[in-house]
């Protein structure tokens, strides 16, 4: 056991270690909470008494590695790797995004002024990369749309009934961090979550409130708990204190506080379950999950082996479409980019894993792994950070397990991001104070999102520590490539796309300056006569040294068909949402009642599905003209505002974030974006 061998069969000592770790799991956690539990005597939690078979190996995070107990010390030291630590390595890693961004911009501007032929080559290279990236987004998004349609047409509830005829051996904890959010919006989120067939028996909710919101936070939480207690197995709220030492105010620190409270309050109820069968879902105050999302997640998760399940993070497509038509056009364009990036990232993970975003699910086993320990309290981008933390935790775990072996095979990453193609719906940023206030609010949100550039620094820090402690030879080539793939994805988002915008602006300015100088030198009338009689001969486009500019123009040839691909994929996705083809507003499937037999319950489910299928066949259609108007709106938004949106909501915020990261480290200011009331 001390050597961390993964080949030891499950035994009494294994189960004892798991029980000891779970006992500690139950006893940990603090915070203030108030709960409401259905008091009906006819609703015993009988399924919690059914244990899954002990098939997982000792290096599963659900067994020995839940906490930093004695068993964990035998497997290797738990470690906390953070950019907030003192030393030269975290400082250098914090400088990496700034060096890339400012270095690229410096090269572009330097060559534009002094080495124009080289500049055109650089601009052409950035164009090729950006167009290839955009083509992947458009093509993969089409595939993602097809998968969402197929997932929405699947009766996941009936599948779960057939898969678990004796009851559902799984539990769900949903954490909803929020700060100064509208109470009605939170109520809508809870009521929508309560539509899940699993809600009444297997879903426990934590409203993660912030004490810095003021005295109204507690009253708001108590009212919401009272209004929705009948929907869930249990609902509580936590009150995260303000200004705790070592914390950065934001979603991550609030989530960690709520997670500790969930461990303390719900732990005894999960004592008969393996922790890889307890699922922890984190969302936002405005997240509307598909009613069958938790059911589909349970079906897919229970089909995995315990080892695979323990190292998996699940992610639905996040569609920011709840108020698409009421926001400024630039906000819509940023929404289009987010839609394509998230859906394409879930579909195409061949060149590197996607990162979880906004609303995602992990197992209790992974969240309490000794190298994870929940959510970090000193970061802003909690979703990307949590994924990277878990990703590298699997590598550290494997390397620690083989620390005492002379002949150890190279280590491969075990964490995987598994898509559930049932989309969630959320709001775009919008202010009630008018159009300009909404534009400013979106810029403020872009500043907060751009602070996620620190996760590139965090990835470099984790990778550097791995290489320093174990050497590159202990990682498989596939592991190195996977880490490079993650780094490349973040570099594309924060560096390459913004650098291409700078290069495009410089190209246009250089060309316009040449045209103005040519017109000034020859006079306006003479220039027009020359252009009419000689064509482009003698214009700046034909002057020596501008052949590369023509090649750049040739490269832009694919832009119109690529733009049509992006427009088509985006508009069809929005059309499917408007027509409820990938969302679900059909009648709610019957919930799992404690006293009902599985056969009777499945019969009810099939009956409900037949009734709803006929209604689904009558789903509303936009018709030709509304669909055409939608297509033209999306195309107009793309072609008129795409570059301006990248500059306003991409380049400027990321420059501010990279500069702050270089100067002050991760001491970011948490910025709250406005949502419609």
N, C-alpha and C positions, 0 to 999 in steps of 0.2 A: 504493500500500500504506500509506503514512504517513497517508493520510486515512481509512483503515479502510473503504474502499468494499466493500460486500457484493455488488457486481455483477460483480467480476472473476472470470473463469472460472478453474478449477483449472489450474495451470501448473507448470513445473519449479520456479519460485521458491516456490510454495506448498508443494510436497512437500518442498523443502529446509528451509523453515521448520518444517514439521511434524516432519521428521527431527531437526532441531537441538533442538526442544523435547523430543522423546521421548528423545534422548540425555541431556539433562539430567534428565529424569524417571527414567531408569535409574540415573544416578549419584547421585541424592539419596537420603536416608533413612539412619537410624542406629538402633541398638538391638541388644539381645542376642537371638539366636534360635537355635533348633535345629530342623532340618527332617528329614522322612522322606519319601523319594520312592520310589515303586515302581520296582524295578530290573529288571523284566522287559524283555529286549531286544525283545520282540514288541509293545511299546507306544510306538512313536514318536509324537510330537505333530505329526502331519502336518497337521492342520487349522490349526495356528498359522501355516503358511507361505502360507495363502491370503489374499490381500489383498482387502478390499472395494473397490469402485469409488470413485474420488475424486470424489464428487458434491457434497460439502458446501462451503459458502461460507466465506470467510475469517473471518467473524465467528462461526463455530461454535467453541465452546470446545474442541473436539477438535483444532483446527488451531493457529492462532497463539496461542491464549490458554491453553495448558496451564500455563505457568509465567510468571514475571515476567522473561522474557528480553528481548532487544533488540526483537524483533518486538512484544512486548506494549507496550513503551514507545511505539512508534509509534502503537499503537491508543489510547493514553491511559494515565494513571498508574494503577498498581495501588493499592488503598487498603484500609486496615483500619479499619473502623468498629466501635467497641466502647464499651459502657457503662462500662468500666473506665478510659477516658481521662479526663484532667483537663479541667476547663472547666465553664462554666455550662450548656451545652446538655446534656451527659450527665447532669448533676445534676438539671436540670429534668425530663428524660425519666424518670429514676428515681423522681421524685415523682408522675408521672402516675397509676399504679395506686392509690397511697395516697390521692391527692386524690379520685379517683373513688369508691373504696370508703368512705373516711371521710366524704366529702362527702354521698354518698347516705344513709349511716346517720345522719348529723347531721340531714339534712332530714326523714327519716322520724321520728326521735325528737322533733325540735322541733315538727313539725306534730302529732304524736300527743298531745303534752302541751298545746299552746297553740292550735292551729288544727285542730280535729278534722275539720271538714268538708273542708278541704284535704288532710288526711291520708288520708281515705277515697278521695278522688280519686286521690291518688298510689298508694295500695294497689291500687285498681281497675286503674289503668294498668299497674302491674307484673304484676298477675294476668293481664291480657289478653296481655301480651308473653310471659309464661312459658307460658301455655296454648298460644299459637300455636307457640312453640318446641317444646313437648312434642308437639304434634300432628305437626309436621314430623318429629320424631325417630321417632315411632311409624309413620307412614305410609311414610317413606323406608326404615326398617328392614325393613318387609315387602317392599318392592321389592328391597332388598339381599339378603334371604333367597332370593328367587327367582333372582337373579343368581348367588348362590353355588351353588345347586342346579344351575343350568345349567353353570357352570364346572366343577363336580366331575364332571359327566357327560360332559365333553369329553375326548377322547383327544388331549391336547396332544402327546404323544410322536410319534404318527403324523403329526400336522400338521407337526411340525418335520422329520421325515424327508422329507415331500413338499416342504417349503419349501426345504430345504437338501440336495439329493440328493448333492452332492459333499463333504459334511462341514459341520460347524457352525462358522461363522466368528465365534465369540464365545467369551469366557472369563469366568469368574466368580471373584471374590475374596470370601470370607465372613469377616467380622471378628466375633469373639465376645468382647466385653469382659466381664470378670468379676472379682469381688473377694470372697474368702472364701465361694465357692459350693461346694456339695456335689459331690464328685468323681463320684459315680454319676449325679447329675443332668446334669453336663456330658457324661459318656459317653453317656447316653441322647440328648442333643441332637445329638452328633456322629454317633451311629449312625443316628438318624433322618435327618439331613442326607445321610448316605451312601446312603440309599435312592433318591436322585435318579438317574435314568438318565444324567445328565450328570456325576455326581460323579467317576467314575474317570478321566475324560479332560479335563474342562473346569472343575473346581472346585478351588480352592486356599483353604485355611482358615488363618486366623491366630487362635490362642488368645491373646487380649490379657490377660496376667496383670499383677498389681500387685505390685511389690517390697515395698510396705508390708504385704502380707499375711504376710510373714515367710519363713523359709527353706523352708517346705513348698510355696510357690507353684511354685518351679522343679521340685521333684520331682513334684508333681501334674501339671504340664504335660508333663514327659517321659514319665510313665506314659500319659497320654492320647494323646500323639503315637504312642507305640509300639503302643498298642492299636488305633488307627484309621488308621494310615498306609496300609493296603491299600485303604481306601475311597475315597481322593481322589487327584487328580493330585499333590498335595503338601499337607502340613500342617506348619506351623511354629508356634512360640510366640514372643511378645515379652514382655519384662519391663520394665514401665514404672517408672522410678525414682521414688522418693518425694521430695516437697518441692522440685520444680524451680521456679526463679524464675518468677513470673508465671503460675503454674498454679493452678487450683482442682481439688482432688482429685475425681474423678468419672468418669463414663462418657465424657464428651466428650474430656477430656485423654488418657485411656487409649486411646480410639479413634484419636486423632490420632497417638499414638506407634506404635500397631500399623499404621496406614496408611502411615507413613513407612517402617517396616520392610518392609511388603509391596511398596512401590515399589522398595526396594533389592534385595529378594530375587527378586521375580517379574518385574521390569522386562525383563531380557533375553529372557525367554520370550514376552513380548508385543510384541517389537520389530516383527514383521511384521503387526500388527493396528493399525487405527485405534483411538484411545483411546475413541471413542464405541461401540466394540464390546467393551469390557472393562467389566464390571458389578461394582460394589462394593456388597455387601449387609452391613448392620449389624444385629445382633440381640442378644438377651439370652441369658444362660446357660441359661434354661429354655425358649427358643423352639423349638417344634416346627413347622417349616415343612411344608406339604403336599408329599408326594413329587414332585408335578408342578409345584410353584411355579416353580422355576428354568427348567423347560422352557417353561411358559406365558409366563414373562417373556421368554425368548429369542424365542419365536414372535412375540409382540406387538411387541417392540423392533425385531427385524429387518424387520418390515413397515413401520416408519416410515422416513422419510427421515433421512439422517445428521444434518441440522440439527435436526429435531424430536427425534430420539433423544437428541442431546447435551444438550438442555435439559429432559429428563424425569426425574422421580423416581417410582418405582413403590412402591405400598403395598398389602399384603394386609390384610384384616380381621384384627384381633388379638382373639382370644377368650380371656378369662381364665377358663377353665372346667375346668382340669385337677383342681382340688380343690374344686369348688363346694359339695359336700355336707358337707364337714368344717370349713368356716370359720364364724365367727359370722354371724348373720343380717344385721347392719349391713354387714359386709364383702360379703355377697351383694348387698345393695341397691346399694352403690357399683359392684359389678361390672355390674349391670343397666344403670346409667347409662352406664358406659364402653362397653358393647356397643352400645347404641343410638346413642350419640354418634359412635362411630367408623364404624359401618356406614352410618348416615344421612349422615355427612359425606362418605363416599366416593361415595355414590349421588347426592346432591344438592349439586352444586357450581355451581349457577346463580347464586347470590348471593355467591359468593366461594369461592376454592379452599379445600379442606381442607388440614390440615397433617399431615406425616408423623409417625408415632407408633411408638415402640418398635423395630419391625423394618421396614426399608425398604431400597430399592436406588437407587443413583444410578450414573451412568456415571463412568468414570475421567476423561473429558473435563471433566465438570462439577466433579468434586471437585478437580481440579488447575487450574481456571480461575484466572486471575491475580487476580480479585476474590473468590475463594473460598478457595483455598489449604488445603483440607481442613477439619478440625473445629477450632473455636476451643478453646483450652486453659483459658479462664477463665470457662466457663459450666457450668451444671448441666443444664438441659433441652436436651440435645444434639440431639434429634430436631426439635423445633419451631424451634430456633435455626438448625440447618443448612438447613431449608427456607426460612426467611426470608432467610438469608444468600444462598442461591442465587437466590431470587426477585428480590431487589434487585440481585444481580450482573448479571442479564440486563438490567435497566433501565440500570444504570451502563454496561454494555458498549455498548448501543445509543446512549446519549447521548454516550459518548466517541467512538464511531465517527462521529457526525455533528457533532462539535465544530467542524470547519472548514467545514461546509456552511452557506451562508446560508439556504437554503430546505430545511428538514428537516421531514419529516412527523412529527406527534406520535408518541411512542414507546409501544408496548404491551408488556406483560409476555410473555415467551416461556416461562418455566418453567411446567410443568404437572405436577400430581399425577395419575398414571394408576393406577387401581385394578386389581389382579389379584385376582379374587374367589375365590381359593383360600385359606382362612383358615389362620392360624397359631394354635397353642394355647400358652398360658402359665399359670403358677400365679398364684393369688391369694396375698396375704400371709398367712402362717400360722406361728405359733410352736409348737414342740413342748412348750412349758411350760404349755399349757392355754388355756382360753377367754379369760381376761382378758389374758394375755400376747399373744394374737392380736389382741385389740382395740387394745391399746397399739401393737403393731407396725404395724397398719393406720393408726393415727393418725400414727406416725412417717413412714410412706410418704406419707401425705397432706401432711405438712409439706414433704417433698421435691418432690412434684408441684406444690404451690402455689408453690414457688419459681419455677416457670415463668411466674408473673405478670410476671417481669422481661422476658419476650419481648414483652409489650405495650410496654414501655419501649423495647426494641430496635427494634421496628417504627416507633415514633414518631421515634426518633433517625434511622433510615435515611431515612424520609420527609422529615424536616426538612432533612437534609443534601442530599437531591435538590432540594428546592425552593430552598434557599439557593444551590446551585451552578448550577442551570439554570433555575429559575423554573417556575411551574405550567404555563405554556403549552406547554412541551416534552413534557409527558406528555399522552397522549390521555385523554379523559374516561373511557374504559373503564379505563385504568390507575388513575386516582383512585378510581373506584368499586370496583375490585378490591382496592386497598389498604384502603379503608374497610370492605369486606366482611371482610377478614382481621381488622382491628381490632375489628369488631363481634362476630365469632365469639369472640375471646378475652375481650371485655368481657362477653358473655353468660355465659360459663363462670365467670369470676372475680368479676364485679361484679353483674350483674342478678339471676342466680339466688339469690345470697346476700342481696342487698338485698330480694328478694321474701320470703325466709324471715324476715328481720327484720320486714318489714311485716306478715306473717301473724301472727307472734308478738305484735306490738304490737296488732293488731286483736283477737286473742283475749283479751289481757290487759285491753284497754279494755272490751270487752264484759263480761267477767267482773267487772270492778270496778263497772260500772254495775248489773249484776244483784245483786251483793252489797250495794251501797248501797241499792238499791230494796227488797231483802228486809229489810235492817236498819231502814230508815225505816218500813216498814209492818208489820213483824213477820212471822214465818214463816207462822203459820196464816192471818192476814188476807191475806197475799200469795197463798197458795194458793187461798183462797176467791175472791179477785178474779180470779185467773187462770182458775178454773173457771167463773165466772159471766160474765166480760166478755171472755174470750179474751186476745188480745194487746193489746187497747185498754188504755192506761194503763201498759203495761210500758215498759222502756227502749227497746224497738224502735219504739215509737210516739211517743216524746217528740219535740218539735220539734228539728230539726237532724239527725235520724237517717235521713232519707230516703236519703241516699247509702249508708248502711250496708245498706239493703235492696237497693240496686243492686249492692253488692258481693256480697251473698248470691246475687243473680240471676246474677252472673258465674260464681260457683262451680257453677252448674247443669251446665255441660259436664264437670265433673270426673269423675263416674262413668263416662260413656261413654268419655272420654279415658283414664281409668284402665284400662278394659277393653281399649282398643286397645293400650296399653303392655304390659299383662299378656299379651295374646295374642301380640304380636310377640316379646316376650322368651321366653315359654314355648315357642313353636314353634321359635325359634332354638336353644334349649337341647335341645329334643327332637330336632331334626335332628342335633345333635352327638352325642347319646347313641345315636342310631340309625345313626351313621356315614354320613349322607346327604351331608354337606358336608365331612367329613374322609375320609381314605383309609386303611383298614387291609386293603385287598385285596392280592393277591400283587404283589410288586415287578415292574414292567416290566423287560424285559431292558436291560442297560446297553449303551452304545455301545462296542463293542470296536474296537480300532485296525485289525485286519486284516479285519474283516467288510465285505461290500459293503452299500451302502445298501438295495438291494432285499431282500437276505436279512434284514437287520436289521428293515426295516419289516414283512416277513412274520412274523418272530418277534413283533413288537409287536402286530400284528393278532391273532395266535393267542392271545397272552397276554390281550389285551383281551376276546376272545370268552369265554375261560375265566372271567375275572374278572367279566364282565358277568352270567353266569349266577349267580355267587355274590352279586353285588350285588343281583340280583333277589330273593335270599333274605335280604336285609339284615334284621337283627333289628328287631323292632317292640316298642315299649314296651307296647302294648296300651292298652285304654281306661282302666282304673283307675290304672295308674302315670302315664298322661298327665294324668288329672284331678287326681291328687295333686300333680303338678308345677305345673299351672295354679293350683291353690289355694295352693300354697306361694309362688309368685311374687306372686300377688295379695295374700296376707296380708303379705308382706314390704313391698310397695309401700305399702299403706294404713296400716300400723302404724308403719313405721320410716323412710319416705322423708324426712320433715322432720327427724327426729332425725339421720339420716345426713348430710343437707346441712349441718346445724349443726355436727356433730362433725368430719366429714371435709372440709367445704367452708369454712364461714364462719370458724371459729376458725383453721385453718391459713393461710388466705389473709390474714387480719388480721395474723398473725404475720409472714408473708412480706412483705406490703406495708410494714409498719412497719420491718422490717429493711432493705428496699430503700431506703426513704427515709433511714434513719440511716446505714447502712454501705455502700450501693451493692450491688454484686454479690458481696460477700464472704460468701457463704452457706456454711453447714456442710453437707457432703455426708452424707446419712443413708442408711444401708443397711437395707433392709427384710428381715425374716426370711422364709424359704421353708421348706416342709416338707422334712425330711430323708428 
